[in-house]
Amino acid sequence: MIVLGIETSCDETAVSVVENGRNVFSNVVSSSLHLHKRYGGVVPEIATRYHVELINYVLEQALDEARVSLSDIDLVAAVYGPGLVGALLIGLSLAKSLSLALPVPLVGINHIQAHLYAPLLGKKKPQFPFVGLVVSGGHTNLFYVKDYLHWQVLGRTRDDAAGEAFDKVAKILNLGYPGGPVIEKKAKRGDKGKIKFPRSYLERGSLDFSFSGLKTAVLYYAKDKHPNATLGDVAAGFQEAVVDVLVDKSLTACSLMKVKQFVVGGGVIANQRLREALTANLEEQAIKVYFPEQTLCQDNAAMVAGLGYQLYKRGVVSDLNLEVEPNLKVERVLVKKDKKYKTGEVKDGF
């Protein structure tokens, strides 16, 4: 089955062609990041206009690279949330048009869930059940994933997501935008143990995340004069504080759910220090860790097409009344219900 995936949740315009949920024929991503740098963050209106201008060209390139035509497409999968409402509308509108015109089925995809499918496109495939961590600019979530249709939320961010904290700290340190790559680069030149920034673990037993206090701690530290600390030391200390919390809560989640498979997705997982720390600490407990390829860490449509195939094979379809949901949560997924396949609610349990 040939699946066309479409992803326009934020500032990446992405289209991909994937066969049977595994074989990536093409994965084209065009980012408007360069247009947002001067503002220190994504400007929704700019992102939306970029999608309008580029979406058809990205579609054409994806089909060309895959060496297929629209008549070869069997299924269209598109993200309908969460994300920027204008950006989501562009991608979903294209998906609906193609579904109606070809005609082929349509599957709406949750952007956060798609990030956890990215590692499944690799050579080694994890087995269900597993604990999953999505760590990106807008989300930091832990899940217990029983199968493609059953997700249990273990923890979520209560304020700043990890990627958001990187961006804000980079702004505090006048390092530019986006913050993740530049802080990682500066941290390599610093001493990660020189500055002990606070680690927020919240109340006892909580698997939720909070990085707002850490960001504030860096802000106050930067305002004071510390002649013995370099910019690299500050970056390394901040990065290590984020990594420690992510690793510790991931270990706790795996222990709680008694699983030996751990899957990670999202833009922040491109950070090498985080990858190294997760690998070392989890594999020490005989927990196998699965990462996406570097090109699949950012928002992309291959993960959307792959997950779309898996959901469709399990009876999930969407109709043309599907609406974008900018605040869509992972609890709301497409599941079987009354012998028809509709949108349902997944609660904290199965």
C-alpha positions in Angstrom: 0.0 0.0 0.0 1.4 3.4 -1.0 0.6 6.1 1.6 1.0 9.9 1.0 1.8 11.7 4.3 1.3 15.4 4.9 2.7 17.4 7.9 2.1 21.1 8.4 1.6 21.5 12.1 4.2 24.3 12.6 7.0 25.7 10.5 7.9 22.6 8.3 6.0 21.9 5.1 6.5 18.2 4.6 5.2 15.5 2.3 6.3 11.9 2.1 5.5 8.7 0.2 5.9 5.5 2.3 5.1 1.9 1.3 3.4 -0.4 3.8 4.4 1.7 6.8 8.1 0.9 6.5 9.7 1.7 3.1 10.3 5.5 2.7 10.2 6.3 -1.0 10.6 10.1 -0.4 10.5 12.5 2.6 10.6 16.1 1.5 10.7 18.8 4.2 10.9 22.6 3.5 11.3 24.7 6.6 10.4 28.4 7.1 12.8 28.5 10.1 15.0 31.1 8.4 12.0 33.5 8.3 11.4 33.2 12.1 15.0 33.7 13.4 14.8 37.5 13.6 11.7 37.2 15.8 13.2 34.6 18.2 10.4 32.2 17.6 7.8 30.9 15.2 5.4 33.5 13.9 2.1 31.7 13.0 1.1 34.1 10.2 4.5 33.7 8.5 4.4 29.9 8.9 0.9 29.7 7.4 1.8 31.8 4.4 4.9 29.7 3.8 2.8 26.6 3.7 0.4 28.1 1.2 3.3 29.1 -1.1 5.3 25.8 -0.8 2.8 22.9 -0.3 2.2 22.2 -3.9 5.9 22.3 -4.8 6.8 20.0 -1.9 4.0 17.6 -3.0 5.4 17.5 -6.5 8.9 17.0 -5.4 7.9 14.1 -3.0 6.1 12.4 -5.9 9.0 12.9 -8.2 11.5 11.5 -5.8 9.3 8.5 -5.0 8.8 7.9 -8.8 5.1 7.6 -8.3 2.1 9.6 -9.5 -1.1 10.6 -7.7 -2.9 7.7 -9.3 -0.5 5.3 -7.4 -1.6 6.6 -4.0 -3.8 4.3 -2.0 -4.2 6.3 1.2 -3.7 9.9 2.4 -2.6 10.5 6.0 -2.4 14.1 7.4 -1.8 15.7 10.8 -4.9 17.5 12.2 -3.5 18.5 15.5 -1.9 19.7 17.7 -0.2 22.7 16.1 -0.9 26.1 14.7 -4.4 26.3 13.5 -3.6 28.1 10.2 -0.7 25.8 9.4 -2.8 22.7 10.1 -5.6 23.9 7.8 -3.2 24.1 4.8 -2.1 20.5 5.1 -5.5 19.0 6.0 -7.2 20.9 3.2 -4.8 19.4 0.7 -5.3 16.0 2.2 -9.1 16.2 1.9 -8.9 17.5 -1.6 -6.7 14.5 -2.7 -8.8 12.0 -0.8 -11.9 13.3 -2.6 -10.4 13.6 -6.0 -8.4 10.4 -6.3 -10.6 9.0 -4.5 -8.7 7.3 -1.6 -9.3 6.9 2.2 -8.2 9.7 4.6 -6.7 9.1 8.0 -6.2 12.0 10.5 -3.0 11.8 12.5 -2.1 13.1 15.9 1.3 14.9 15.5 2.6 13.8 18.9 1.8 10.2 18.3 3.5 10.4 14.9 6.8 11.4 16.6 6.9 8.0 18.3 6.4 6.3 15.0 9.6 7.8 13.6 11.9 5.3 15.3 9.8 2.5 13.9 11.0 3.5 10.4 14.5 2.4 11.3 16.2 -1.0 10.7 15.4 -2.3 14.2 11.8 -2.3 15.2 10.7 -2.2 18.9 8.1 -4.5 20.2 4.9 -3.6 22.0 4.3 -2.7 24.8 6.9 0.1 25.3 7.3 3.4 27.1 7.7 6.3 24.8 9.1 9.8 25.3 8.2 12.7 23.0 10.5 15.6 23.6 10.2 18.6 21.3 9.7 22.4 21.2 6.1 22.2 22.3 5.8 18.9 24.0 7.4 16.7 26.7 5.3 13.6 27.3 5.8 10.1 28.6 3.4 7.3 27.4 2.8 3.7 27.9 2.0 2.3 24.4 0.2 -1.0 24.4 -0.3 -1.0 20.7 -1.1 1.4 17.9 -4.6 2.1 19.2 -4.0 2.1 23.0 -2.0 4.9 24.7 -1.7 5.7 28.4 -0.4 9.1 29.4 2.2 8.8 32.2 3.5 12.3 32.3 3.3 15.6 30.5 4.8 19.1 30.7 3.1 21.5 33.1 4.7 24.6 31.7 7.7 25.0 29.4 8.5 21.9 27.3 12.1 20.9 27.0 12.6 22.4 23.6 10.9 25.6 24.6 13.2 25.9 27.6 16.2 25.5 25.3 14.9 28.3 23.1 14.2 30.7 26.0 17.5 30.1 27.7 19.3 30.7 24.3 17.4 34.0 24.2 18.5 34.9 27.8 22.1 34.1 26.8 21.8 36.1 23.5 22.6 32.9 21.5 19.9 33.3 18.9 17.1 31.0 17.7 16.5 28.0 17.6 18.2 27.4 21.0 18.7 23.6 20.9 21.6 23.4 18.4 23.5 26.5 19.7 23.2 25.5 23.4 24.5 22.0 22.6 27.4 23.5 20.7 28.3 25.9 23.5 27.9 23.1 26.1 30.6 21.0 24.5 33.1 23.8 25.4 31.9 24.0 29.0 32.1 22.1 32.3 28.7 20.4 32.9 29.5 20.0 36.6 30.6 23.6 37.3 27.1 25.1 37.7 24.4 23.1 39.6 21.1 24.4 38.3 18.0 23.0 40.0 16.2 19.8 38.8 12.5 20.0 39.1 11.0 16.6 40.0 7.7 17.9 41.3 5.8 16.0 43.9 6.9 12.5 44.9 6.1 9.9 42.2 5.1 12.4 39.6 6.1 11.7 36.0 5.1 15.2 34.8 7.7 17.7 33.7 8.4 21.4 34.6 11.3 23.4 33.1 10.0 26.9 33.8 11.9 27.1 37.1 15.1 26.0 35.5 14.8 28.7 32.9 14.3 31.3 35.6 17.3 30.0 37.5 19.4 30.5 34.4 17.9 34.0 34.0 18.9 35.1 37.5 22.3 33.5 37.2 23.0 35.4 34.0 22.0 38.7 35.6 24.7 38.2 38.3 28.4 38.5 37.6 30.3 35.1 37.7 33.8 35.8 36.5 34.8 32.1 36.9 32.1 30.7 34.8 32.1 30.8 31.0 29.1 30.9 28.6 29.9 27.3 27.9 29.7 26.4 31.5 26.2 28.0 31.8 25.0 26.1 28.7 26.4 22.8 29.8 24.9 23.2 33.3 21.5 24.0 31.9 21.6 21.2 29.4 22.7 18.7 32.0 19.8 19.7 34.3 17.3 19.0 31.4 19.0 15.7 30.6 19.0 14.5 34.2 15.2 15.0 34.6 14.4 13.4 31.3 16.6 10.4 32.0 15.4 9.9 35.6 11.7 10.1 34.8 12.2 7.8 31.8 13.8 5.2 34.0 11.0 5.5 36.5 8.4 5.1 33.9 10.0 1.9 32.5 10.2 0.5 36.0 6.6 1.4 36.8 5.3 -0.2 33.7 7.7 -3.1 33.8 8.8 -2.8 30.2 12.2 -3.4 28.5 11.5 -1.3 25.4 11.9 2.5 25.3 11.1 4.6 22.2 12.0 8.3 21.8 10.9 10.9 19.3 10.8 14.7 18.7 13.2 17.4 17.7 15.1 17.6 21.0 16.3 14.0 20.7 18.7 15.2 18.0 20.7 16.4 21.0 23.7 14.0 21.3 24.2 14.5 25.1 20.6 13.4 25.7 21.0 10.4 23.4 24.1 9.3 25.2 22.6 9.7 28.6 19.4 7.8 27.8 21.4 5.0 26.2 23.9 4.6 29.0 21.3 4.7 31.8 18.5 2.7 30.3 20.7 0.0 28.8 22.4 -0.4 32.2 19.0 -1.6 33.4 18.7 -3.9 30.3 16.2 -1.6 28.6 16.6 -1.3 24.9 16.4 2.2 23.5 15.2 3.1 20.0 15.9 6.5 18.5 14.8 8.0 15.2 17.4 8.8 12.5 18.6 12.4 12.7 16.5 13.3 9.6 13.4 12.0 11.3 13.8 13.9 14.6 12.3 17.1 13.1 8.7 17.4 12.0 8.4 15.2 8.9 5.7 13.4 6.9 7.3 10.0 6.7 6.3 9.3 10.3 2.8 10.5 9.5 2.4 8.2 6.5 3.8 5.3 8.5 1.4 5.7 11.4 -1.4 6.3 8.9 -0.8 2.9 7.3 -0.8 1.2 10.7 -4.1 2.8 11.8 -5.8 2.2 8.5 -4.9 -1.5 8.6 -6.6 -1.6 12.0 -9.8 -0.1 10.6 -9.3 3.6 11.3 -10.6 6.0 8.8 -11.6 9.7 8.8 -14.2 11.4 6.8 -14.1 14.8 5.1 -15.7 16.5 8.1 -12.5 16.0 10.0 -11.5 19.4 11.5 -8.1 20.7 12.7 -7.7 20.6 16.5 -4.8 22.9 17.5 -5.0 21.7 21.1 -5.5 18.1 20.4 -4.2 15.8 23.2 -2.9 12.3 22.9 -5.8 10.9 24.9 -8.0 11.5 21.9 -7.1 9.0 19.2 -9.0 7.1 16.6 -10.3 3.7 18.0 -12.8 1.0 17.2 -16.2 1.8 18.6 -19.6 0.0 18.0 -18.3 -1.8 15.0 -17.6 1.5 13.3 -14.3 3.4 13.4 -14.7 6.8 15.0 -12.9 9.2 17.2 -13.0 8.0 20.8 -11.4 8.7 24.2 -8.5 6.7 25.6 -8.4 7.0 29.3 -5.5 6.4 31.7 -6.0 2.6 31.5 -7.1 -0.1 29.1 
